[in-house]
């Protein structure tokens, strides 16, 4: 669900005892809101020139990180 930092193997991990930064945490919770689809966090979707033409556009692909039923239960 987007958390790529090392998670320590401790029993309390199931309670969220490991620390992650706010961007990764928000990205993971966003996966629940989108019915299990995860998209990497990003800040720029497209760049326009002065005339309003798109000179660069990002193509962020979503992947199914969690099944819809589990995401619904968590929501």
Contact map, one row per residue, 1 for C-alpha under 8 A:
111000000000000000000000001100100000010000000000000000000000000011000000000
111100000000000000000001001100000000011100000000000000000000000000000000000
111110000000000000010001100100000000000000000000000000000000000000000000000
011111000000000000000000000000000000000000000000000000000000000000000000000
001111100000000000010000000000000000000000000000000000000000000000000000000
000111110000000000000000000000000000000000000000000000000000000000000000000
000011111000100001000000000000000000000000000000000000000000000000000000000
000001111100100001000000000000000000000000000000000000000000000000000000000
000000111110100000000000000000000000000000000000000000000000000000000000000
000000011111100000000000000000000000000000000000000000000000000000000000000
000000001111110000000000000000000000000000000000000000000000000000000000000
000000000111111110000000000000000000000000000000000000000000000000000000000
000000111111111111000000000000000000000000000000000000000000000000000000000
000000000011111110000000000000000000000000000000000000000000000000000000000
000000000001111110000000000000000000000000000000000000000000000000000000000
000000000001111111100000000000000000000000000000000000000000000000000000000
000000000001111111100000000000000000000000000000000000000000000000000000000
000000110000100111110000000000000000000000000000000000000000000000000000000
000000000000000111111000000000000000000000000000000000000000000000000000000
001010000000000001111101100000000000000000000000000000000000000000000000000
000000000000000000111111100000000000000000000000000000000000000000000000000
000000000000000000011111110000000000000000000000000000000000000000000000000
000000000000000000001111111000000000000010000000000000000000000000000000000
011000000000000000011111111100000000000000000000000000000000000000000000000
001000000000000000011111111110000000000000000000000000000000000000000000000
000000000000000000000111111111000000000000000000000000000000000000000000000
110000000000000000000011111111100000011110000000000000000000000000000000000
111000000000000000000001111111110000010000000000000000000000000000000000000
000000000000000000000000111111111000000000000000000000000000000000000000000
000000000000000000000000011111111100010000000000000000000000000000000000000
100000000000000000000000001111111111111000000000000000000000000011000010000
000000000000000000000000000111111111100000000000000000000000000000000011011
000000000000000000000000000011111111000000000000000000000000000000000010001
000000000000000000000000000001111111110000000000000000000000000000000000000
000000000000000000000000000000111111100000000000000000000000000001111011000
000000000000000000000000000000111111110000000000000000000000000111110110000
000000000000000000000000000000110111111000000000000000000000011111000000000
110000000000000000000000001101100101111100000000000000000000011110000000000
010000000000000000000000001000100000111110000000000000000001111000000000000
010000000000000000000000001000000000011111000000000000000001010000000000000
000000000000000000000010001000000000001111100000000000000000000000000000000
000000000000000000000000000000000000000111111000000000000000000000000000000
000000000000000000000000000000000000000011111000000000000000000000000000000
000000000000000000000000000000000000000001111110000000000100000000000000000
000000000000000000000000000000000000000001111110000000001100000000000000000
000000000000000000000000000000000000000000011111000001111100000000000000000
000000000000000000000000000000000000000000011111100001111000000000000000000
000000000000000000000000000000000000000000000111111111110000000000000000000
000000000000000000000000000000000000000000000011111111100000000000000000000
000000000000000000000000000000000000000000000001111110000000000000000000000
000000000000000000000000000000000000000000000001111110000000000000000000000
000000000000000000000000000000000000000000000001111111000000000000000000000
000000000000000000000000000000000000000000000001111111100000000000000000000
000000000000000000000000000000000000000000000111100111111000000000000000000
000000000000000000000000000000000000000000000111100011111000000000000000000
000000000000000000000000000000000000000000000111000001111100000000000000000
000000000000000000000000000000000000000000001110000001111110000000000000000
000000000000000000000000000000000000000000011100000000011111000000000000000
000000000000000000000000000000000000000000000000000000001111100000000000000
000000000000000000000000000000000000001100000000000000000111110000000000000
000000000000000000000000000000000000001000000000000000000011111000000000000
000000000000000000000000000000000000111100000000000000000001111100000000000
000000000000000000000000000000000000111000000000000000000000111110000000000
000000000000000000000000000000000001110000000000000000000000011111100000000
100000000000000000000000000000100001110000000000000000000000001111100000000
100000000000000000000000000000100011100000000000000000000000000111110110000
000000000000000000000000000000000011000000000000000000000000000111111110000
000000000000000000000000000000000011000000000000000000000000000001111111000
000000000000000000000000000000000010000000000000000000000000000000111111100
000000000000000000000000000000000001000000000000000000000000000001111111110
000000000000000000000000000000111011000000000000000000000000000001111111111
000000000000000000000000000000010010000000000000000000000000000000011111111
000000000000000000000000000000000000000000000000000000000000000000001111111
000000000000000000000000000000010000000000000000000000000000000000000111111
000000000000000000000000000000011000000000000000000000000000000000000011111
